[in-house]
């Protein structure tokens, strides 16, 4: 008995063949070839679809197998299909534009016959270019990645296998939107030890990453036109999401102590409702906010009835050499939203982060989460729970920091010896990225595009600026690249930059 997909494919070919036979008096193999070609061109048989074997198609169409083989051979010649040993025939046609011809897909679509895109939808489309997103497999020198090659895969695999070996059927149902209790308790204990943060598990929300945390917070707290302050420069992704939520953005400059709190009040906009900051290692310059500046920010938030988002995105690295109390831990009025992620410390594919919210936000954020993301996979949560419980996390983070610091030192020394067209911003070891300014004669976009053409990924410094005043430079993620490859890639990158 044939499977459903195969039946659909054969029926589409049969219908196309019947139309073809009524139009032309071609040989049978030519008619079959044209019928299948029409199905492929019209996307009725999409790219990657496996075609029936010659024997099955011959039987179903009441044709000789020779006829089918000849038709397939013509399709192979035109490269509409491909054939691999032991895997049969597969459609390989990929048109440049696969959009539905019935629908106008440009920005100037006919608004009279379709519902209008919402303001937030339009804002997301407009600001998508701010987000740093790359689907390619190049690790050198993409920021935001830890040393992926040292992740304890076997430990994670054993914990995963153990979960599925003993899981109960009841555990496969819906889960709590805010996260599994045991993981939330372990995160509380982990933060208590590492950041002196004391909170209740019900204040902890398990999310897929920092962007989801910001999405939840902004939807619960912000109305159109509300003011949000953020460090200038900062994460382009953070800028993008608040801008897409139709907030008025207030860029606040930084100095050697962190965000300039005085600029929060001396501005032409309304008092900010939220302030997003990265105090452990400001992105992208890795400035650590002083204790006095943290206290000043909390005082301002209290007087302004505002909230602080403390984005501790690489906390173990940022606080490795010098640990200053987190803003959350010294906040006496419950005005701080603390957020962090395992994606930047373990690996991005884990899709696991968390945030701690003030008591008054617990219910509304949980309600909004119920209306949108529901919950992160319970299996991943429970494996992470055991990863923390068995002290694997702290041991891995210590190893990760040691490896990252070695690679950072190697990257900086190698790059500085290879080119004079980059000036590295020297800071203490606080992050898994390095920022460098470009020679005035170099165009940032040109350099980034040229490096990408040579399989080297870097991020734009200009893109990090919220205001129009910006500096040209590159942000390098050195940590995912093993030493031998790192040396080779730096040499290649330097030759490209020197040749411009």
N, C-alpha and C positions, 0 to 999 in steps of 0.2 A: 504493500500500500504506500502510495507516494505521500510525502508531507505536504502541508497546506501551501507553503511557499512555492514548492516546485509545481504544484497544480496551478497556482496563479500565474507563474512565469509561462508555462506551456499554453494556458488559455490566452494570454496576451499575444504570444507568438502566433497562435492559431487564428485569432481574430485579425491580426495584421496580415497574415498570409491569405486569408479569404478575401480581404480588400485588394491585395496585390494581384491575386489571380483574376479578379474581375476587371482589372485595368490593363494587364499585360498578358501577352502570350509567350512569356519567357520559358526557358527550360525550368524544370522544377527546382533544381539547386539554386538557380539565379533568383527565382521568385522567393525561395526560402531565405536566401541571403538578404534580399532587399527587405523582406518582412521583418527580419531580426534587426537589420540596420535601422529601419524606421522606429522600432521600439526603443533602440538605444539612443538615437538622436532625440527622440521625443521624451526621453528620461523615464519611459515606462519600465525600462530595465536599467536601473541606476548603476553608477560606478561601483565596482566591488561585488556586484551580484554574480553568484555562481550560476552558470547555465546548465541545463540538463545534459547528461552524457549523450553522445551520438546514438547509442543504442536506445536509450529511453525516448529521446525525441523522435527517432525514426519510428518506434512502435506507436507512440501517441499520435503522430501525424500521418500514419499509414504510408510512410515513405521508405525507400531503401536507405540503408545505413550509408551507402556511398554518396547518395544525394546530400545527406546531412553533413558528412565529412567535407564535401566540396564547398558547401555553404560556409562552414566554419573556417575553411582555409582562406576564403575570400575576406572574411571578417578579420582574420589574423593579419593578412597582407595590409589591410587598411588600419591596423592597430586599434580596431574598435574592441577587440577582445584579446586576451592573452592566455597562453597555455603553459602550465608548469607541471613537471613530473608528479604524478600521483595526486594532483589536486584538480584536474579537469580544466574546464574553460571558465574564464571570469571576465566580466565587462571591464574594460580599461579606459573607456571614453570619459573625459572630464571636460565639459564645455567651460569656457571662460566665464560665462554668465548663466548661472543655473536658476535665476529668479523666475518666478511665475510670470509668463508674458501677459497674463490677464490683469496683473496688478502693477500699477506704477510705483516703483520703489524709490524714486528720487525724493529729495527733501520737499520738492514742490508737488507732492501727491495731491490728487483731487480731493480737497477737504469737504466738498459738497456731498460726496457719496460715502465717506467713511467718518467714524467718530474722531473728534480732534484728540491729538495726543495731549496728555496732561502737561501742566507746567513743569512738574518734576521729571516727567519722561523726557521732555524737550531739554531740560537742564542736564540730565544725565547724558543725552546724546551730544550735547554741546561740550561737555567737560570730559568726555571719555579719553581724549588725547592726553589729559594730565596723568592718567593712570599708567604706571609702569607695568606692562604685561608682556611676557615673552613666552612663546610656546616651544621655541627651539631647545635642543638638548645641550647647548653650549654652556659650560659652567664657568669658563674664564671670560671675564672677571665680573660676573653678575652679582650685584649687591643683594643682601637679604638671605644669603645661604650660609649654613654652618658647614663644617667639614663632613660632608655626607659620607665619605669613604670610611669613617671610623664609627659610624652609628652601629651599636651592638645588635645587628640584625638577628643573630641566633637567639639572644635573650628575648627579643620582641616576638620572634617566631614561636618560641616555646610557650610564652604567655598566651599568645593567640591560639595555639593548638590546644592548650589546657582549657581555655574558655569554651571553645567549640566542643571539646570532649565531654565537658560536664554541664553545658548549658541546658536549662529546662525550657520546655516549649513555651511556658508562660513568659519567659524573658524575651521572646521574639515578638511580643506585642508592642503597643505604643509605650513610650517612655516619657518621663517628666521633661517638660520643655526646658527647664532651667538646668538640668543635668542630674546625674546619678549621685545620691547622697554620699556614698563612700568616697567617690572621687572629690567631691566638694570638701569633705572633711580633710582628706589628705592634702589638698591644695592649701587649706587653711593652716595646717600644721607646717607645710613646706614654707609658706610665706612668713609664718611666725618665726621660724628658725633663720631664714635667709634675709628677711627684710623687716623683722620686728613688727609685722602687721598682725593685728589681732582683730578678727572679725568672726561673724557667725556664718556657718555653711549656707544658711538660707539667703545670705546676701551675695553669694557666689553664683555667677551664671556661666555655664559652659557654652562656648560658641565655636564657630569654625575658624575664627581668626579675628584680627584687630578690626578689619573693615566691617565685619558683622557687628562687633561691639559698637562701633561708631554709628552704624546704620540704626541700631536699636535705640541708642541714646538720642540721636538727633530726631528721630521720628516721635519719640515720647516727649521731648522737651522743646523742640523748636517749631515756631510758626514762621510763615513766610515773612522775611524782613528782619527777623531777630538777629542780633549781633553775636558773632562768634570770633573770639580772638585766638590767634595762633602765632607761634614763633615764625620769624622770617629770617632765613629760609626754614622749610620744614618738609615733611613727607609730601610729595605731590598727590599721593592717594588720599591723604587726609584732607588736603585742600579741595580735591575733586568732590569728595563725598559731601562736605559741608556746603560747598557751592551748589551742588546738585540738589541739596535740600532747601535751596532758595534762601539761605542765610546771607546776611551782610557780613563780609569777611574783614576783620581788622588785623592787618599785619603788624606784629610787634617785634621790633629789633632785639638782638641779643648782644650782650657784652661778655666779659670774661667771668661773670657770675651767673649768667643765664638770662632769662627773659627780663626785659626792662619794664618793671611793674608800673613805673610812672607813666609810661605811654598808654596804659590801659584807660587812664582817665583823661589824658590830654589828647583827645581825638575828636573828629567832627561827627562821629557816629554815636549812637546811643550806648549806654553802658552794656558791655558784653554780658550775655547770659551764661556763656560757657567760655572757658579758656583751655585750649589744648596745649600741653607742654610735654617735653621729653627730658626730665630733669637729670636722670642718671647719665645720659650721654646724648646731648642735644643732636638732632639729625639735621644736616649732615656733618657739622663741625665738631661734634663730640665734646662740647662744653659741659662740664658738670655744674649744675646749679648749686650755689653755696647754701649753707644752712640759713644764713640771715636772709637771703633772697627768698627762700621757701617760706620762711615765717612772714616776710613782707607780702608775699602773694596770698597767703592764707588770711592775713589781716585785710587786704583789699577785698578778697572774696566775701568775707564776713560783712564788711561795710557796704558792699555792692549787692548783697544777696545773690551772689553768683556761685557757680560750681566750677571745680577744677577737674579736668581729665588728665590724670597722671599716666602717661603712656610709657611703661617700663619695658620697652620692646626687647631689649637684650640685657636684662637686669644682671645675670651672673657675670657677664663680661664688664658691664658698666660699673659694677661695684666690686670688681675683683681686687684692685689695688687700693682703693679708697672708698669706703662705704659711708655715705651720709644718710641719716634717717629719711625714709621715704616721706613724701608729703602726707600720704594717707596716715602714717603712724603718728604724726604730730598734729593732725587735724582734730581739734577738740569739738567741732561743730558738725561733723558728718557732712562735709561739703565736697569730698573728694571721690571721684570715680576712678578706681585703680584698674588698669587693664594691662594684660601681657599675653604672650602667645608661646606655644611650644613649637610652632611652625619654623621660627627663626633659630631655634636652639637644637631641635632634633632633625626634622626634615619637613619641607612644606607639604608633602603629600599626606601627612598625618591629619591635617585640617583640624587642629584643636587649639583653642585658646580659652581665655577666661577673663571675667571682669568682676569687680566687687563694687556694688552700688550702695548709696545711702539708703537708709531704711525706708524713706518715703517713696523711693523709686522702685522698690522690689515688686510691688503688685502691678503697677502700670507696665513695667518692662516685661514681666512675665506674661501679662495679657497680650502685649504686642507680639511677643515671641510665639504665643499660641496661634496668633493670626497669620504668622508668616513662616518662620523656619521650623517650627515645631520642636525638633531636637536633633542633636548630633548623635551619630551611630552609637548605640549602647555598647556594642562589642569593642569599639575603639576606646570608649570611656573606661570600660572595665579593665582593659589591658593597660591603659595608662595608669589607672588606679593601682594596679599591682606593680607597675614599673616604679612608681613612687614609693609604695609600701615596702618593697624589697631593697630600697636604697639604690636601685640601679640609676635613677635619675641624677642624684648628686654625684655619684661616681663618674657617670658619663660626662656631666658638665665640667667636672674637674679635668678630665682627660681632654675634652673639647677645647677648653681654655688654653691648656698647655700646647696643643697642636696648633691652634689658631695663632697664638703669640709667635711661635716659631715661623709660621708661614708669613705672618705680617712683617717680621723683621727681614726675612728673605726677600719678600716682595719689594719693600721700600729700598733696601740696599741695591738690589738688582736694577730696579727702575731708575734710580738716581744715577747709577753708573752707565746707563745705556742712552739716556737722553737728557738734554738741558731745556727742552721745550715744555716741560711740566715742572711745576713747583709744588711739592707735596706739603700739605698742611700738617705739620708735625704736632701731634698731641699724644698724651699718654695712651696706653693700650686700654681702650674703653669700648670698642665696637668691632664688628666683623667687616668693616669697610674702611677704606682710605680715600680721602678727598684730595684732589690736586687741581691747581689753577693752570689754565692754558696760557701759553705765550700769546701776547697780544696779536701776533700775526696769524694766528690759527683761528679758523671758524669752527665753533663747537659742533654744530650739526654735521659739517663735512667730516670731521674727525670721527664722530660716532658712527656715521653711515659707512665710512670706509673701513672701520674696524669690524663692523657687523658683516660686511661683505667678506671679511677674512675670518669669520667665525669667532669673533671676540666681542663680548657684550659688556658694555659699560653704561652707566646712567648719566644723565645730564645734570649738571649743577644748576644751570639757569632755570631748569624746570622746577627746582625746589623753591624758588622765590615767589612769594605771594604778591609782592609789589612789583612795579615795572622796573625798578632799579635792581639789576642782577649782575652777577659775576660769571664769566665763562669758566667752565671746569669740568672735570670728569670724576665720577664716583666709582671706585673699584671694589668689587667683592673678592678678596684674596683667599678667604678661608676654604672654599670648596675645592681648591686646586692643589693636588699633591705636589711636593717639592720639585721632582724632575720635570713635570709638565709645566709647573709655574715658571721655571727658568726659561723653558723653550718659548712659552707664550709671551713672556715679558720681552724677550729678545725680538720676537716677531712683531709685537705691538710697537716697540721702540723704533724699529726700522720703518714701519708704516708712518709713524708720526714724524720721524726725521725726514722722510721723503717728501712731505707736504710743503 
